[in-house]
Amino acid sequence: MKLVSLKMQRSQRSTKLDKTSRADHEAASHQIHTYAELRQQIHEDLRVQHPDWIQPDGESPMCDSYEARLIQVLDSMMQVSKESIVDPHRLLEQGAH
C-alpha cells in the first residue's frame, strides 16, 4: 500500500514538473513588445500567481497595489532613461557656439 502511494506521489510530482516546464517554455516564447503589453502581462501574472488575493467579486486590491507600485518604478526608470539620452542635434548646436 505504501509503495503504491509513493509511486502515485512521484507521478503527481512529475506531472506538476511537466506542467511547469510547459508554462516556462510558453512564457519564454512570448515576447512583450510594448509597455501596454508589459502592464497586461504583469496584471495577468499577479492574478495567476496569487489566486488567494482575488476576492469573490473578481477585485484584487493587493494585486492592484503591486501593479501601481511597479508602474511607479517603471515610469521613474523610463524618466531617468529619457534624461540620459543625448539629443545629437543639441550637441551640434552647442558645438557651433
Backbone as ProteinMPNN parsed JSONL, in Angstrom:
{"seq_chain_A": "MKLVSLKMQRSQRSTKLDKTSRADHEAASHQIHTYAELRQQIHEDLRVQHPDWIQPDGESPMCDSYEARLIQVLDSMMQVSKESIVDPHRLLEQGAH", "coords_chain_A": {"N_chain_A": [[0.83, -1.183, 0.0], [1.895, 1.287, 0.845], [3.958, 1.545, -0.986], [2.568, 1.865, -3.4], [1.379, 4.316, -2.866], [3.639, 6.006, -2.687], [4.547, 5.779, -5.301], [2.434, 6.976, -6.669], [2.657, 9.568, -5.665], [5.121, 10.339, -6.728], [4.473, 10.259, -9.425], [2.54, 12.281, -9.534], [4.121, 14.479, -8.844], [5.862, 14.489, -11.019], [4.08, 15.081, -13.084], [3.334, 17.66, -12.31], [5.806, 18.951, -12.633], [6.132, 18.674, -15.396], [4.011, 20.283, -16.295], [4.855, 22.735, -15.273], [7.24, 23.078, -16.697], [6.245, 23.298, -19.292], [4.747, 25.637, -19.022], [6.777, 27.464, -18.381], [8.224, 27.376, -20.757], [6.316, 28.343, -22.577], [6.009, 30.923, -21.557], [8.556, 31.934, -21.938], [8.683, 31.934, -24.697], [6.869, 33.846, -25.407], [7.008, 37.09, -26.333], [7.254, 40.414, -25.18], [6.288, 43.424, -26.559], [5.426, 46.029, -26.26], [4.814, 48.711, -23.905], [2.225, 48.657, -22.926], [1.57, 45.964, -23.334], [3.351, 44.813, -21.52], [2.351, 45.778, -19.08], [-0.172, 44.535, -19.108], [0.61, 41.846, -19.05], [1.85, 41.704, -16.548], [-0.361, 42.267, -14.945], [-1.991, 39.995, -15.459], [-0.251, 37.901, -14.671], [0.175, 38.36, -11.911], [-2.336, 37.739, -10.883], [-2.594, 35.066, -11.587], [-0.476, 33.932, -10.156], [-1.188, 34.508, -7.553], [-3.877, 33.558, -6.615], [-5.282, 33.574, -4.277], [-5.464, 36.191, -3.521], [-7.528, 37.272, -4.846], [-10.739, 38.508, -4.693], [-14.148, 37.352, -4.154], [-15.755, 38.882, -5.897], [-14.095, 39.348, -7.982], [-12.359, 41.442, -7.799], [-9.129, 42.725, -6.791], [-7.474, 44.157, -4.509], [-4.88, 43.886, -3.457], [-3.31, 42.915, -5.625], [-3.731, 45.083, -7.32], [-2.417, 47.064, -5.889], [0.252, 46.158, -5.961], [0.672, 46.272, -8.736], [0.37, 49.051, -9.203], [2.546, 50.079, -7.758], [4.701, 48.881, -9.115], [4.383, 50.042, -11.621], [4.949, 52.696, -10.971], [7.676, 52.438, -10.402], [8.667, 51.529, -12.893], [7.945, 53.731, -14.506], [9.526, 55.748, -13.351], [12.032, 54.752, -13.964], [11.94, 54.88, -16.732], [11.83, 57.641, -17.068], [14.338, 58.46, -16.097], [15.896, 57.17, -17.979], [15.132, 58.55, -20.326], [16.127, 61.074, -19.724], [18.821, 60.608, -19.741], [19.468, 60.136, -22.334], [21.152, 61.488, -25.007], [20.521, 64.184, -27.086], [21.458, 64.335, -30.352], [21.251, 66.585, -32.01], [21.216, 68.701, -30.237], [23.798, 68.549, -29.284], [25.251, 69.249, -31.564], [24.395, 71.91, -31.89], [25.404, 73.065, -29.565], [28.108, 72.753, -29.985], [28.532, 74.469, -32.109], [28.499, 77.005, -31.085]], "CA_chain_A": [[0.0, 0.0, 0.0], [2.763, 2.458, 0.921], [4.692, 1.602, -2.249], [1.646, 2.443, -4.383], [1.225, 5.717, -2.501], [4.862, 6.71, -3.1], [4.569, 5.809, -6.763], [1.458, 7.98, -7.083], [3.21, 10.884, -5.339], [6.149, 10.631, -7.735], [3.772, 10.517, -10.677], [1.926, 13.605, -9.421], [5.205, 15.47, -8.913], [6.33, 14.514, -12.404], [3.073, 15.809, -13.855], [3.46, 19.074, -11.95], [7.022, 19.456, -13.267], [5.857, 18.79, -16.829], [3.172, 21.466, -16.485], [5.699, 23.895, -15.013], [8.167, 23.207, -17.822], [5.486, 23.828, -20.438], [4.403, 27.034, -18.731], [8.015, 28.233, -18.516], [8.547, 27.452, -22.181], [5.361, 29.26, -23.201], [6.324, 32.276, -21.096], [9.81, 32.353, -22.571], [8.484, 32.148, -26.126], [6.029, 35.036, -25.585], [7.787, 38.304, -26.158], [6.474, 41.621, -24.954], [6.803, 44.439, -27.473], [5.015, 47.38, -25.887], [4.601, 48.976, -22.488], [0.868, 48.192, -22.628], [1.651, 44.501, -23.22], [4.039, 44.522, -20.268], [1.396, 46.021, -17.991], [-1.191, 43.487, -19.167], [1.24, 40.601, -18.614], [2.01, 41.822, -15.09], [-1.72, 42.16, -14.401], [-2.412, 38.597, -15.543], [0.649, 37.041, -13.897], [-0.096, 38.523, -10.481], [-3.566, 37.031, -10.545], [-2.333, 33.629, -11.704], [0.437, 33.537, -9.09], [-1.785, 34.754, -6.234], [-5.349, 33.484, -6.694], [-5.838, 33.843, -2.948], [-5.625, 37.633, -3.381], [-8.689, 37.698, -5.624], [-11.988, 38.462, -3.937], [-15.241, 36.705, -4.897], [-16.281, 39.754, -6.949], [-13.078, 39.482, -9.018], [-11.455, 42.539, -7.466], [-7.937, 42.333, -6.057], [-6.746, 45.343, -4.051], [-3.464, 43.569, -3.273], [-2.704, 42.918, -6.96], [-3.774, 46.466, -7.799], [-1.371, 47.784, -5.173], [1.535, 45.743, -6.531], [0.743, 46.822, -10.092], [0.585, 50.501, -9.117], [3.926, 50.316, -7.313], [5.599, 48.504, -10.199], [4.249, 51.068, -12.663], [5.724, 53.85, -10.497], [9.106, 52.126, -10.571], [8.947, 51.525, -14.332], [7.855, 55.105, -15.001], [10.71, 56.503, -12.912], [13.173, 54.258, -14.74], [11.817, 55.414, -18.088], [12.164, 59.062, -16.999], [15.799, 58.537, -15.982], [16.417, 56.753, -19.273], [14.913, 59.645, -21.273], [17.016, 62.175, -19.366], [20.217, 60.264, -20.003], [19.671, 60.07, -23.779], [21.665, 62.755, -25.515], [19.991, 64.585, -28.383], [22.606, 64.7, -31.187], [21.064, 67.933, -32.541], [21.636, 69.632, -29.191], [25.264, 68.524, -29.239], [25.743, 70.033, -32.692], [24.114, 73.316, -31.609], [26.329, 73.514, -28.523], [29.442, 72.795, -30.578], [28.609, 75.577, -33.068], [28.622, 78.266, -30.367]], "C_chain_A": [[0.877, 1.249, 0.0], [3.533, 2.643, -0.384], [3.825, 2.242, -3.326], [1.489, 3.937, -4.121], [2.441, 6.529, -2.931], [4.939, 6.831, -4.617], [3.607, 6.874, -7.284], [1.982, 9.388, -6.811], [4.262, 11.28, -6.362], [5.499, 10.995, -9.067], [3.144, 11.909, -10.664], [2.975, 14.697, -9.503], [5.709, 15.611, -10.33], [5.367, 15.294, -13.281], [3.152, 17.303, -13.575], [4.687, 19.685, -12.613], [6.815, 19.636, -14.758], [5.031, 20.034, -17.124], [3.984, 22.734, -16.289], [6.64, 24.129, -16.177], [7.46, 23.78, -19.044], [5.155, 25.293, -20.234], [5.627, 27.922, -18.877], [8.38, 28.423, -19.982], [7.619, 28.43, -22.896], [5.655, 30.7, -22.813], [7.576, 32.793, -21.78], [9.606, 32.65, -24.053], [7.604, 33.371, -26.412], [6.867, 36.273, -25.31], [6.846, 39.492, -26.018], [7.106, 42.739, -25.772], [6.456, 45.865, -27.064], [4.844, 47.484, -24.373], [3.22, 48.47, -22.064], [0.834, 46.669, -22.483], [2.331, 44.085, -21.921], [3.091, 44.681, -19.092], [0.322, 44.936, -17.946], [-0.626, 42.161, -18.668], [1.432, 40.588, -17.096], [0.659, 41.629, -14.407], [-2.162, 40.693, -14.352], [-1.562, 37.705, -14.647], [0.411, 37.155, -12.394], [-1.323, 37.718, -10.065], [-3.41, 35.523, -10.653], [-1.486, 33.155, -10.52], [-0.192, 33.655, -7.701], [-3.31, 34.713, -6.298], [-6.018, 33.77, -5.35], [-6.048, 35.336, -2.706], [-6.899, 38.133, -4.062], [-9.962, 37.471, -4.814], [-13.078, 37.807, -4.781], [-15.802, 37.557, -6.039], [-15.266, 39.995, -8.08], [-12.086, 40.604, -8.771], [-10.249, 42.003, -6.696], [-7.142, 43.574, -5.659], [-5.241, 45.085, -3.883], [-2.734, 43.571, -4.623], [-2.654, 44.342, -7.511], [-2.659, 47.296, -7.161], [0.012, 47.446, -5.737], [1.724, 46.32, -7.928], [1.059, 48.314, -10.062], [2.022, 50.816, -8.723], [4.919, 49.987, -8.416], [5.56, 49.53, -11.329], [5.017, 52.324, -12.262], [7.214, 53.63, -10.724], [9.478, 52.16, -12.055], [8.932, 52.935, -14.911], [9.076, 55.92, -14.588], [11.951, 56.043, -13.665], [13.138, 54.803, -16.158], [12.193, 56.894, -18.11], [13.673, 59.248, -16.932], [16.437, 58.183, -17.314], [16.284, 57.874, -20.306], [15.877, 60.797, -21.001], [18.469, 61.867, -19.714], [20.511, 60.12, -21.498], [20.075, 61.45, -24.275], [21.087, 63.003, -26.902], [21.16, 65.032, -29.256], [22.484, 66.107, -31.777], [21.511, 68.985, -31.528], [23.165, 69.682, -29.1], [25.858, 69.371, -30.372], [25.539, 71.519, -32.461], [25.101, 73.862, -30.583], [27.745, 73.641, -29.079], [29.636, 73.975, -31.516], [28.827, 76.91, -32.364], [30.006, 78.486, -29.875]], "O_chain_A": [[0.625, 2.177, -0.77], [3.737, 3.771, -0.833], [4.308, 3.08, -4.087], [1.47, 4.733, -5.059], [2.294, 7.622, -3.478], [5.346, 7.864, -5.147], [3.927, 7.593, -8.231], [1.783, 10.296, -7.618], [4.295, 12.425, -6.813], [5.93, 11.927, -9.746], [3.205, 12.632, -11.659], [2.761, 15.722, -10.149], [5.957, 16.722, -10.798], [5.791, 16.082, -14.126], [3.049, 18.119, -14.491], [4.627, 20.812, -13.105], [7.264, 20.627, -15.333], [5.308, 20.757, -18.08], [3.83, 23.697, -17.04], [6.82, 25.27, -16.603], [8.002, 24.636, -19.743], [5.268, 26.098, -21.159], [5.535, 29.015, -19.434], [8.794, 29.507, -20.392], [8.061, 29.24, -23.711], [5.561, 31.6, -23.647], [7.644, 33.962, -22.158], [10.277, 33.52, -24.609], [7.596, 33.876, -27.534], [7.367, 36.474, -24.203], [5.793, 39.558, -26.652], [8.312, 42.974, -25.691], [7.126, 46.809, -27.483], [4.744, 46.481, -23.668], [3.064, 47.922, -20.973], [0.145, 46.144, -21.608], [1.925, 43.107, -21.293], [3.034, 43.823, -18.211], [-0.05, 44.472, -16.868], [-1.303, 41.432, -17.943], [1.201, 39.57, -16.445], [0.554, 40.913, -13.411], [-2.646, 40.217, -13.325], [-2.093, 36.846, -13.942], [0.444, 36.15, -11.683], [-1.33, 37.09, -9.007], [-4.028, 34.779, -9.891], [-1.751, 32.097, -9.949], [0.233, 32.969, -6.772], [-3.965, 35.728, -6.06], [-7.184, 34.162, -5.3], [-6.749, 35.707, -1.765], [-7.298, 39.282, -3.874], [-10.214, 36.373, -4.318], [-12.94, 37.718, -6.001], [-16.273, 37.015, -7.039], [-15.538, 40.748, -9.015], [-11.076, 40.703, -9.467], [-10.33, 40.967, -6.036], [-6.241, 43.995, -6.384], [-4.427, 45.972, -4.14], [-1.662, 44.163, -4.747], [-1.654, 44.754, -8.098], [-2.038, 48.128, -7.822], [0.835, 48.333, -5.962], [2.805, 46.801, -8.267], [1.916, 48.785, -10.81], [2.643, 51.716, -9.289], [5.876, 50.731, -8.632], [6.592, 49.845, -11.922], [5.662, 52.953, -13.102], [7.922, 54.527, -11.183], [10.489, 52.754, -12.429], [9.798, 53.295, -15.708], [9.603, 56.697, -15.385], [12.827, 56.853, -13.97], [14.175, 55.149, -16.724], [12.811, 57.358, -19.068], [14.227, 60.097, -17.63], [17.405, 58.818, -17.733], [17.213, 58.123, -21.074], [16.384, 61.422, -21.933], [19.256, 62.783, -19.955], [21.672, 59.996, -21.889], [19.413, 62.448, -23.991], [21.154, 62.142, -27.779], [21.806, 66.028, -28.93], [23.499, 66.759, -32.021], [22.096, 70.009, -31.884], [23.744, 70.742, -28.865], [26.825, 70.106, -30.176], [26.413, 72.318, -32.798], [25.581, 74.989, -30.715], [28.493, 74.537, -28.686], [30.76, 74.439, -31.709], [29.297, 77.86, -32.991], [30.282, 79.508, -29.246]]}, "name": "protein", "num_of_chains": 1, "seq": "MKLVSLKMQRSQRSTKLDKTSRADHEAASHQIHTYAELRQQIHEDLRVQHPDWIQPDGESPMCDSYEARLIQVLDSMMQVSKESIVDPHRLLEQGAH"}
